[in-house]
């Protein structure tokens, strides 16, 4: 149903995280299926997936909410006469400001707030899956902000107060180890490390995602990928590259791997020229 083949460890961690309502911190090399696991969890639970892509410089405004200032200004112009009535009886500037301040809740309300992924997740009336993707790329300051959300499933909005989750979301965080996550964040999460899959699992994944591939080609392709990963490359091919390569061979109507075929299609799996050259130098080790 979910289109994902988990190991027993992955399945156990996901089950325990759901049972204890704790977030899952998923670490591992890029492309091993961390984001895909979050999508599979959402599909299996029949929940909406809300995704926040993290990056350096991400702040609360982009992750939590923003005020629709243009809309506020438009409404101000539309009710200008009413504002004049409110301050019309005041004698001083201070009194006028006090009268306007008494009405500020009208302009700082849910009507003018633009929810971002974090606020969407805790405001949803239905349970959702919240994915904080590549959280290791965010700044430590943003990570500190996340602690309130992950510990109490609530966030603070100065103008509106504290918002608690209507339904606690299933939270998954992914990390490519761009930087170490804090101990405080790790304490709040169930930890899961996803590495490159075992041979049989990787073959099963290829067969699931690309059912038209021939069985023999699938096996030799996975064996070749696993040998390429032993070459100490700048970026070893991940599962996503395995699938891209299988799809490419299928498009070329290739039925059998040969050194020539591997050499001609390496651009699909090698992302650096130095890696491509290293694989070509060791082509006889890759395809026997």
Phi and psi in degrees as GROMACS dihedral restraints (atoms count N, CA, C in turn):
[ dihedral_restraints ]
;  ai    aj    ak    al  type     phi  dphi    fc
    3     4     5     6     1   -87.5    20    10
    4     5     6     7     1   -14.0    20    10
    6     7     8     9     1    69.1    20    10
    7     8     9    10     1    33.2    20    10
    9    10    11    12     1  -138.6    20    10
   10    11    12    13     1   136.5    20    10
   12    13    14    15     1  -108.9    20    10
   13    14    15    16     1    98.0    20    10
   15    16    17    18     1   -88.7    20    10
   16    17    18    19     1   154.1    20    10
   18    19    20    21     1   -75.3    20    10
   19    20    21    22     1   169.7    20    10
   21    22    23    24     1   -62.3    20    10
   22    23    24    25     1   -37.2    20    10
   24    25    26    27     1   -63.2    20    10
   25    26    27    28     1   -45.7    20    10
   27    28    29    30     1   -61.3    20    10
   28    29    30    31     1   -46.6    20    10
   30    31    32    33     1   -61.7    20    10
   31    32    33    34     1   -39.5    20    10
   33    34    35    36     1   -66.4    20    10
   34    35    36    37     1   -44.5    20    10
   36    37    38    39     1   -62.2    20    10
   37    38    39    40     1   -44.5    20    10
   39    40    41    42     1   -63.1    20    10
   40    41    42    43     1   -42.3    20    10
   42    43    44    45     1   -62.2    20    10
   43    44    45    46     1   -46.2    20    10
   45    46    47    48     1   -67.5    20    10
   46    47    48    49     1   -36.8    20    10
   48    49    50    51     1   -63.6    20    10
   49    50    51    52     1   -41.0    20    10
   51    52    53    54     1   -68.3    20    10
   52    53    54    55     1   -40.0    20    10
   54    55    56    57     1   -67.4    20    10
   55    56    57    58     1   -34.7    20    10
   57    58    59    60     1   -98.7    20    10
   58    59    60    61     1    -2.2    20    10
   60    61    62    63     1    56.9    20    10
   61    62    63    64     1    41.1    20    10
   63    64    65    66     1  -109.4    20    10
   64    65    66    67     1   148.3    20    10
   66    67    68    69     1   -68.3    20    10
   67    68    69    70     1   159.7    20    10
   69    70    71    72     1  -113.4    20    10
   70    71    72    73     1   123.8    20    10
   72    73    74    75     1   -98.0    20    10
   73    74    75    76     1   112.0    20    10
   75    76    77    78     1  -104.8    20    10
   76    77    78    79     1   118.2    20    10
   78    79    80    81     1  -115.1    20    10
   79    80    81    82     1   161.8    20    10
   81    82    83    84     1   148.6    20    10
   82    83    84    85     1   171.0    20    10
   84    85    86    87     1   -60.5    20    10
   85    86    87    88     1   156.3    20    10
   87    88    89    90     1   -64.1    20    10
   88    89    90    91     1   138.3    20    10
   90    91    92    93     1    86.7    20    10
   91    92    93    94     1    10.6    20    10
   93    94    95    96     1   -91.5    20    10
   94    95    96    97     1    -1.1    20    10
   96    97    98    99     1   109.5    20    10
   97    98    99   100     1    21.4    20    10
   99   100   101   102     1   -67.3    20    10
  100   101   102   103     1   -49.7    20    10
  102   103   104   105     1   -66.1    20    10
  103   104   105   106     1   -38.0    20    10
  105   106   107   108     1   -63.7    20    10
  106   107   108   109     1   -32.4    20    10
  108   109   110   111     1   -62.7    20    10
  109   110   111   112     1   -42.8    20    10
  111   112   113   114     1   -61.2    20    10
  112   113   114   115     1   -41.9    20    10
  114   115   116   117     1   -64.1    20    10
  115   116   117   118     1   -39.4    20    10
  117   118   119   120     1   -67.1    20    10
  118   119   120   121     1   -38.2    20    10
  120   121   122   123     1   -61.5    20    10
  121   122   123   124     1   -43.9    20    10
  123   124   125   126     1   -62.1    20    10
  124   125   126   127     1   -41.7    20    10
  126   127   128   129     1   -66.8    20    10
  127   128   129   130     1   -43.4    20    10
  129   130   131   132     1   -68.2    20    10
  130   131   132   133     1   -32.0    20    10
  132   133   134   135     1   -90.3    20    10
  133   134   135   136     1    -3.2    20    10
  135   136   137   138     1    55.8    20    10
  136   137   138   139     1    48.6    20    10
  138   139   140   141     1  -119.4    20    10
  139   140   141   142     1   155.8    20    10
  141   142   143   144     1   -69.7    20    10
  142   143   144   145     1   139.1    20    10
  144   145   146   147     1   -98.2    20    10
  145   146   147   148     1   120.1    20    10
  147   148   149   150     1  -108.2    20    10
  148   149   150   151     1   121.4    20    10
  150   151   152   153     1  -115.9    20    10
  151   152   153   154     1   132.8    20    10
  153   154   155   156     1  -116.0    20    10
  154   155   156   157     1   113.2    20    10
  156   157   158   159     1   -84.1    20    10
  157   158   159   160     1   116.1    20    10
  159   160   161   162     1   -86.8    20    10
  160   161   162   163     1   152.4    20    10
  162   163   164   165     1  -161.0    20    10
  163   164   165   166     1   165.0    20    10
  165   166   167   168     1   -64.9    20    10
  166   167   168   169     1   129.7    20    10
  168   169   170   171     1    96.2    20    10
  169   170   171   172     1    -4.8    20    10
  171   172   173   174     1   -62.8    20    10
  172   173   174   175     1   132.2    20    10
  174   175   176   177     1  -126.5    20    10
  175   176   177   178     1  -179.2    20    10
  177   178   179   180     1   -60.1    20    10
  178   179   180   181     1   -38.9    20    10
  180   181   182   183     1   -60.2    20    10
  181   182   183   184     1   -39.5    20    10
  183   184   185   186     1   -81.9    20    10
  184   185   186   187     1   -22.3    20    10
  186   187   188   189     1   -98.5    20    10
  187   188   189   190     1   -29.3    20    10
  189   190   191   192     1  -106.7    20    10
  190   191   192   193     1   -62.2    20    10
  192   193   194   195     1  -165.4    20    10
  193   194   195   196     1   163.6    20    10
  195   196   197   198     1  -139.4    20    10
  196   197   198   199     1   148.6    20    10
  198   199   200   201     1   -84.6    20    10
  199   200   201   202     1   137.0    20    10
  201   202   203   204     1   -83.8    20    10
  202   203   204   205     1    82.9    20    10
  204   205   206   207     1   -63.2    20    10
  205   206   207   208     1   -36.7    20    10
  207   208   209   210     1   -62.7    20    10
  208   209   210   211     1   -40.3    20    10
  210   211   212   213     1   -68.0    20    10
  211   212   213   214     1   -39.9    20    10
  213   214   215   216     1   -61.4    20    10
  214   215   216   217     1   -43.2    20    10
  216   217   218   219     1   -64.3    20    10
  217   218   219   220     1   -41.2    20    10
  219   220   221   222     1   -61.2    20    10
  220   221   222   223     1   -45.6    20    10
  222   223   224   225     1   -63.7    20    10
  223   224   225   226     1   -36.3    20    10
  225   226   227   228     1   -60.7    20    10
  226   227   228   229     1   -42.4    20    10
  228   229   230   231     1   -66.6    20    10
  229   230   231   232     1   -36.9    20    10
  231   232   233   234     1   -69.8    20    10
  232   233   234   235     1   -30.1    20    10
  234   235   236   237     1  -108.8    20    10
  235   236   237   238     1    25.8    20    10
  237   238   239   240     1   -57.6    20    10
  238   239   240   241     1   -41.3    20    10
  240   241   242   243     1   -63.2    20    10
  241   242   243   244     1   -38.6    20    10
  243   244   245   246     1   -65.4    20    10
  244   245   246   247     1   -38.4    20    10
  246   247   248   249     1   -63.6    20    10
  247   248   249   250     1   -40.1    20    10
  249   250   251   252     1   -61.7    20    10
  250   251   252   253     1   -37.1    20    10
  252   253   254   255     1   -64.9    20    10
  253   254   255   256     1   -37.7    20    10
  255   256   257   258     1   -66.2    20    10
  256   257   258   259     1   -40.1    20    10
  258   259   260   261     1   -97.8    20    10
  259   260   261   262     1     0.8    20    10
  261   262   263   264     1   -65.0    20    10
  262   263   264   265     1   -28.8    20    10
  264   265   266   267     1   -92.9    20    10
  265   266   267   268     1    -0.3    20    10
  267   268   269   270     1   -80.3    20    10
  268   269   270   271     1   149.8    20    10
  270   271   272   273     1  -100.9    20    10
  271   272   273   274     1   -24.4    20    10
  273   274   275   276     1  -129.7    20    10
  274   275   276   277     1   165.4    20    10
  276   277   278   279     1   -62.7    20    10
  277   278   279   280     1   -39.5    20    10
  279   280   281   282     1   -61.0    20    10
  280   281   282   283     1   -42.4    20    10
  282   283   284   285     1   -64.2    20    10
  283   284   285   286     1   -40.3    20    10
  285   286   287   288     1   -62.3    20    10
  286   287   288   289     1   -44.1    20    10
  288   289   290   291     1   -63.2    20    10
  289   290   291   292     1   -41.1    20    10
  291   292   293   294     1   -62.8    20    10
  292   293   294   295     1   -40.1    20    10
  294   295   296   297     1   -65.1    20    10
  295   296   297   298     1   -41.0    20    10
  297   298   299   300     1   -68.3    20    10
  298   299   300   301     1   -41.1    20    10
  300   301   302   303     1   -60.0    20    10
  301   302   303   304     1   -31.5    20    10
  303   304   305   306     1   -66.2    20    10
  304   305   306   307     1   -17.7    20    10
  306   307   308   309     1  -104.6    20    10
  307   308   309   310     1     3.7    20    10
  309   310   311   312     1   -66.4    20    10
  310   311   312   313     1   -23.2    20    10
  312   313   314   315     1   -61.1    20    10
  313   314   315   316     1   -24.4    20    10
  315   316   317   318     1   -68.1    20    10
  316   317   318   319     1   -29.3    20    10
  318   319   320   321     1   -99.7    20    10
  319   320   321   322     1   -18.6    20    10
  321   322   323   324     1  -112.3    20    10
  322   323   324   325     1    74.8    20    10
  324   325   326   327     1  -137.8    20    10
  325   326   327   328     1   177.2    20    10
  327   328   329   330     1   -59.5    20    10
  328   329   330   331     1   -22.5    20    10
  330   331   332   333     1   -62.3    20    10
  331   332   333   334     1   -30.2    20    10
  333   334   335   336     1  -111.6    20    10
  334   335   336   337     1     9.8    20    10
  336   337   338   339     1   -97.8    20    10
  337   338   339   340     1   138.3    20    10
  339   340   341   342     1  -107.8    20    10
  340   341   342   343     1   100.7    20    10
  342   343   344   345     1   -69.4    20    10
  343   344   345   346     1   137.8    20    10
  345   346   347   348     1  -102.0    20    10
  346   347   348   349     1   179.2    20    10
  348   349   350   351     1   -50.2    20    10
  349   350   351   352     1   -42.9    20    10
  351   352   353   354     1   -66.1    20    10
  352   353   354   355     1   -44.3    20    10
  354   355   356   357     1   -69.4    20    10
  355   356   357   358     1   -35.8    20    10
  357   358   359   360     1   -59.2    20    10
  358   359   360   361     1   -41.8    20    10
  360   361   362   363     1   -67.1    20    10
  361   362   363   364     1   -43.1    20    10
  363   364   365   366     1   -84.6    20    10
  364   365   366   367     1   -13.5    20    10
  366   367   368   369     1   -93.3    20    10
  367   368   369   370     1   -11.4    20    10
  369   370   371   372     1   -65.9    20    10
  370   371   372   373     1   134.6    20    10
  372   373   374   375     1   -77.2    20    10
  373   374   375   376     1   -15.9    20    10
  375   376   377   378     1  -108.6    20    10
  376   377   378   379     1   147.0    20    10
  378   379   380   381     1   -64.7    20    10
  379   380   381   382     1   138.7    20    10
  381   382   383   384     1  -127.7    20    10
  382   383   384   385     1   169.2    20    10
  384   385   386   387     1  -105.1    20    10
  385   386   387   388     1   123.5    20    10
  387   388   389   390     1  -105.9    20    10
  388   389   390   391     1   120.3    20    10
  390   391   392   393     1  -108.1    20    10
  391   392   393   394     1   118.9    20    10
  393   394   395   396     1  -102.2    20    10
  394   395   396   397     1    94.1    20    10
  396   397   398   399     1   -85.7    20    10
  397   398   399   400     1   132.8    20    10
  399   400   401   402     1    54.7    20    10
  400   401   402   403     1    50.5    20    10
  402   403   404   405     1   -63.6    20    10
  403   404   405   406     1   -21.4    20    10
  405   406   407   408     1   -67.7    20    10
  406   407   408   409     1   -16.7    20    10
  408   409   410   411     1   -84.4    20    10
  409   410   411   412     1   -11.7    20    10
  411   412   413   414     1   -78.8    20    10
  412   413   414   415     1   165.1    20    10
  414   415   416   417     1   -78.3    20    10
  415   416   417   418     1   155.2    20    10
  417   418   419   420     1   -56.5    20    10
  418   419   420   421     1   -32.0    20    10
  420   421   422   423     1   -63.8    20    10
  421   422   423   424     1   -39.4    20    10
  423   424   425   426     1   -70.5    20    10
  424   425   426   427     1   -36.3    20    10
  426   427   428   429     1   -60.8    20    10
  427   428   429   430     1   -40.2    20    10
  429   430   431   432     1   -63.0    20    10
  430   431   432   433     1   -37.4    20    10
  432   433   434   435     1   -63.6    20    10
  433   434   435   436     1   -34.5    20    10
  435   436   437   438     1   -67.1    20    10
  436   437   438   439     1   -23.6    20    10
  438   439   440   441     1   -59.6    20    10
  439   440   441   442     1   -38.6    20    10
  441   442   443   444     1   -62.0    20    10
  442   443   444   445     1   -42.1    20    10
  444   445   446   447     1   -65.6    20    10
  445   446   447   448     1   -45.1    20    10
  447   448   449   450     1   -77.0    20    10
  448   449   450   451     1   -22.4    20    10
  450   451   452   453     1   -89.0    20    10
  451   452   453   454     1   -40.9    20    10
  453   454   455   456     1  -119.5    20    10
  454   455   456   457     1    -2.9    20    10
  456   457   458   459     1    50.5    20    10
  457   458   459   460     1    51.5    20    10
  459   460   461   462     1  -148.0    20    10
  460   461   462   463     1   155.9    20    10
  462   463   464   465     1  -134.9    20    10
  463   464   465   466     1   155.0    20    10
  465   466   467   468     1  -107.2    20    10
  466   467   468   469     1   128.4    20    10
  468   469   470   471     1  -116.6    20    10
  469   470   471   472     1   112.6    20    10
  471   472   473   474     1   -49.7    20    10
  472   473   474   475     1   -42.8    20    10
  474   475   476   477     1   -78.6    20    10
  475   476   477   478     1   -20.7    20    10
  477   478   479   480     1  -119.4    20    10
  478   479   480   481     1   -10.7    20    10
  480   481   482   483     1    92.9    20    10
  481   482   483   484     1  -162.5    20    10
  483   484   485   486     1   -86.4    20    10
  484   485   486   487     1   132.5    20    10
  486   487   488   489     1  -111.0    20    10
  487   488   489   490     1   120.7    20    10
  489   490   491   492     1   -98.5    20    10
  490   491   492   493     1   150.7    20    10
  492   493   494   495     1   -62.4    20    10
  493   494   495   496     1   131.1    20    10
  495   496   497   498     1   -69.0    20    10
  496   497   498   499     1   -46.4    20    10
  498   499   500   501     1  -129.9    20    10
  499   500   501   502     1   128.1    20    10
  501   502   503   504     1   -65.7    20    10
  502   503   504   505     1   123.1    20    10
  504   505   506   507     1   -77.2    20    10
  505   506   507   508     1   157.3    20    10
  507   508   509   510     1   -86.3    20    10
  508   509   510   511     1   112.1    20    10
  510   511   512   513     1  -103.3    20    10
  511   512   513   514     1   131.3    20    10
  513   514   515   516     1  -127.1    20    10
  514   515   516   517     1   133.3    20    10
  516   517   518   519     1  -116.1    20    10
  517   518   519   520     1   136.8    20    10
  519   520   521   522     1  -114.3    20    10
  520   521   522   523     1   148.7    20    10
  522   523   524   525     1  -145.2    20    10
  523   524   525   526     1   134.9    20    10
  525   526   527   528     1   -99.8    20    10
  526   527   528   529     1    16.3    20    10
  528   529   530   531     1    62.0    20    10
  529   530   531   532     1    34.7    20    10
  531   532   533   534     1   -61.1    20    10
  532   533   534   535     1   -36.4    20    10
  534   535   536   537     1  -149.5    20    10
  535   536   537   538     1   161.3    20    10
  537   538   539   540     1   -73.5    20    10
  538   539   540   541     1   136.7    20    10
  540   541   542   543     1   -81.4    20    10
  541   542   543   544     1   153.3    20    10
  543   544   545   546     1   -69.8    20    10
  544   545   546   547     1   155.5    20    10
  546   547   548   549     1   -62.6    20    10
  547   548   549   550     1   -34.8    20    10
  549   550   551   552     1   -61.6    20    10
  550   551   552   553     1   -41.1    20    10
  552   553   554   555     1   -68.5    20    10
  553   554   555   556     1   -43.0    20    10
  555   556   557   558     1   -64.3    20    10
  556   557   558   559     1   -34.0    20    10
  558   559   560   561     1   -63.4    20    10
  559   560   561   562     1   -27.4    20    10
  561   562   563   564     1   -86.6    20    10
  562   563   564   565     1    -3.4    20    10
  564   565   566   567     1  -122.7    20    10
  565   566   567   568     1   156.6    20    10
  567   568   569   570     1   -86.4    20    10
  568   569   570   571     1   128.7    20    10
  570   571   572   573     1   -91.8    20    10
  571   572   573   574     1   140.0    20    10
  573   574   575   576     1  -142.1    20    10
  574   575   576   577     1   127.1    20    10
  576   577   578   579     1  -110.5    20    10
  577   578   579   580     1   123.5    20    10
  579   580   581   582     1  -108.5    20    10
  580   581   582   583     1   118.7    20    10
  582   583   584   585     1  -105.1    20    10
  583   584   585   586     1  -178.8    20    10
  585   586   587   588     1   -59.8    20    10
  586   587   588   589     1   139.7    20    10
  588   589   590   591     1   -73.2    20    10
  589   590   591   592     1   163.5    20    10
  591   592   593   594     1   -65.3    20    10
  592   593   594   595     1   161.0    20    10
  594   595   596   597     1   -54.9    20    10
  595   596   597   598     1   -51.7    20    10
  597   598   599   600     1   -62.6    20    10
  598   599   600   601     1   -36.8    20    10
  600   601   602   603     1   -67.1    20    10
  601   602   603   604     1   -42.0    20    10
  603   604   605   606     1   -66.0    20    10
  604   605   606   607     1   -38.8    20    10
  606   607   608   609     1   -61.2    20    10
  607   608   609   610     1   -43.6    20    10
  609   610   611   612     1   -63.0    20    10
  610   611   612   613     1   -37.3    20    10
  612   613   614   615     1   -64.8    20    10
  613   614   615   616     1   -45.1    20    10
  615   616   617   618     1   -62.5    20    10
  616   617   618   619     1   -42.9    20    10
  618   619   620   621     1   -64.5    20    10
  619   620   621   622     1   -34.9    20    10
  621   622   623   624     1   -70.2    20    10
  622   623   624   625     1   -45.7    20    10
  624   625   626   627     1   -79.9    20    10
  625   626   627   628     1   -31.6    20    10
  627   628   629   630     1  -129.1    20    10
  628   629   630   631     1    77.1    20    10
  630   631   632   633     1   -65.5    20    10
  631   632   633   634     1   -18.6    20    10
  633   634   635   636     1   -81.3    20    10
  634   635   636   637     1    -8.0    20    10
  636   637   638   639     1   -72.3    20    10
  637   638   639   640     1   142.2    20    10
  639   640   641   642     1   -70.6    20    10
  640   641   642   643     1   147.3    20    10
  642   643   644   645     1   -61.2    20    10
  643   644   645   646     1   -44.4    20    10
  645   646   647   648     1   -65.8    20    10
  646   647   648   649     1   -43.4    20    10
  648   649   650   651     1   -63.4    20    10
  649   650   651   652     1   -39.2    20    10
  651   652   653   654     1   -61.0    20    10
  652   653   654   655     1   -44.7    20    10
  654   655   656   657     1   -66.0    20    10
  655   656   657   658     1   -46.1    20    10
  657   658   659   660     1   -68.5    20    10
  658   659   660   661     1   -33.8    20    10
  660   661   662   663     1   -64.1    20    10
  661   662   663   664     1   -47.2    20    10
  663   664   665   666     1   -64.7    20    10
  664   665   666   667     1   -39.7    20    10
  666   667   668   669     1   -61.6    20    10
  667   668   669   670     1   -40.5    20    10
  669   670   671   672     1   -65.0    20    10
  670   671   672   673     1   -43.7    20    10
  672   673   674   675     1   -59.9    20    10
  673   674   675   676     1   -43.7    20    10
  675   676   677   678     1   -65.7    20    10
  676   677   678   679     1   -34.6    20    10
  678   679   680   681     1   -71.2    20    10
  679   680   681   682     1   -37.1    20    10
  681   682   683   684     1   -63.0    20    10
  682   683   684   685     1   -35.1    20    10
  684   685   686   687     1   -66.4    20    10
  685   686   687   688     1   -16.5    20    10
  687   688   689   690     1   -87.5    20    10
  688   689   690   691     1     0.2    20    10
  690   691   692   693     1   -89.4    20    10
  691   692   693   694     1     8.8    20    10
  693   694   695   696     1    56.1    20    10
  694   695   696   697     1    57.6    20    10
  696   697   698   699     1   -86.1    20    10
  697   698   699   700     1   164.9    20    10
  699   700   701   702     1   -65.4    20    10
  700   701   702   703     1   -38.9    20    10
  702   703   704   705     1  -140.2    20    10
  703   704   705   706     1   108.3    20    10
  705   706   707   708     1   -70.2    20    10
  706   707   708   709     1   145.2    20    10
  708   709   710   711     1   -65.6    20    10
  709   710   711   712     1   134.3    20    10
  711   712   713   714     1   -97.1    20    10
  712   713   714   715     1  -173.6    20    10
  714   715   716   717     1   -62.4    20    10
  715   716   717   718     1   -36.8    20    10
  717   718   719   720     1   -63.1    20    10
  718   719   720   721     1   -37.0    20    10
  720   721   722   723     1   -69.4    20    10
  721   722   723   724     1   -36.1    20    10
  723   724   725   726     1   -58.5    20    10
  724   725   726   727     1   -45.1    20    10
  726   727   728   729     1   -67.7    20    10
  727   728   729   730     1   -40.2    20    10
  729   730   731   732     1   -62.0    20    10
  730   731   732   733     1   -41.1    20    10
  732   733   734   735     1   -66.7    20    10
  733   734   735   736     1   -44.1    20    10
  735   736   737   738     1   -60.7    20    10
  736   737   738   739     1   -42.4    20    10
  738   739   740   741     1   -64.6    20    10
  739   740   741   742     1   -37.7    20    10
  741   742   743   744     1   -67.4    20    10
  742   743   744   745     1   -43.2    20    10
  744   745   746   747     1   -64.5    20    10
  745   746   747   748     1   -35.4    20    10
  747   748   749   750     1   -66.1    20    10
  748   749   750   751     1   -41.1    20    10
  750   751   752   753     1   -65.8    20    10
  751   752   753   754     1   -32.8    20    10
  753   754   755   756     1   -84.5    20    10
  754   755   756   757     1    -0.4    20    10
  756   757   758   759     1    58.2    20    10
  757   758   759   760     1    42.1    20    10
  759   760   761   762     1   -86.1    20    10
  760   761   762   763     1   133.2    20    10
  762   763   764   765     1  -110.4    20    10
  763   764   765   766     1   -13.8    20    10
  765   766   767   768     1  -150.6    20    10
  766   767   768   769     1   137.3    20    10
  768   769   770   771     1   -80.1    20    10
  769   770   771   772     1   137.8    20    10
  771   772   773   774     1  -137.5    20    10
  772   773   774   775     1   162.9    20    10
  774   775   776   777     1   -54.3    20    10
  775   776   777   778     1   -37.4    20    10
  777   778   779   780     1   -66.2    20    10
  778   779   780   781     1   -44.6    20    10
  780   781   782   783     1   -63.5    20    10
  781   782   783   784     1   -44.3    20    10
  783   784   785   786     1   -60.6    20    10
  784   785   786   787     1   -47.1    20    10
  786   787   788   789     1   -61.1    20    10
  787   788   789   790     1   -38.2    20    10
  789   790   791   792     1   -76.8    20    10
  790   791   792   793     1   -18.9    20    10
  792   793   794   795     1  -115.2    20    10
  793   794   795   796     1    11.3    20    10
  795   796   797   798     1   -63.8    20    10
  796   797   798   799     1   -24.8    20    10
  798   799   800   801     1   -61.0    20    10
  799   800   801   802     1   -20.6    20    10
  801   802   803   804     1   -73.2    20    10
  802   803   804   805     1   -32.5    20    10
  804   805   806   807     1  -110.2    20    10
  805   806   807   808     1   -18.8    20    10
  807   808   809   810     1  -101.9    20    10
  808   809   810   811     1   125.0    20    10
  810   811   812   813     1  -100.8    20    10
  811   812   813   814     1    -4.0    20    10
  813   814   815   816     1  -130.9    20    10
  814   815   816   817     1   142.5    20    10
  816   817   818   819     1   -61.0    20    10
  817   818   819   820     1   -38.0    20    10
  819   820   821   822     1   -63.6    20    10
  820   821   822   823     1   -37.2    20    10
  822   823   824   825     1   -67.2    20    10
  823   824   825   826     1   -42.1    20    10
  825   826   827   828     1   -60.3    20    10
  826   827   828   829     1   -44.7    20    10
  828   829   830   831     1   -65.8    20    10
  829   830   831   832     1   -38.4    20    10
  831   832   833   834     1   -65.6    20    10
  832   833   834   835     1   -40.8    20    10
  834   835   836   837     1   -65.4    20    10
  835   836   837   838     1   -41.8    20    10
  837   838   839   840     1   -63.4    20    10
  838   839   840   841     1   -34.6    20    10
  840   841   842   843     1   -68.8    20    10
  841   842   843   844     1   -25.4    20    10
  843   844   845   846     1  -111.2    20    10
  844   845   846   847     1    27.1    20    10
  846   847   848   849     1   -60.2    20    10
  847   848   849   850     1   -32.1    20    10
  849   850   851   852     1   -70.7    20    10
  850   851   852   853     1   -23.3    20    10
  852   853   854   855     1   -79.5    20    10
  853   854   855   856     1   -27.1    20    10
  855   856   857   858     1   -78.8    20    10
  856   857   858   859     1   -43.0    20    10
  858   859   860   861     1  -121.2    20    10
  859   860   861   862     1   119.3    20    10
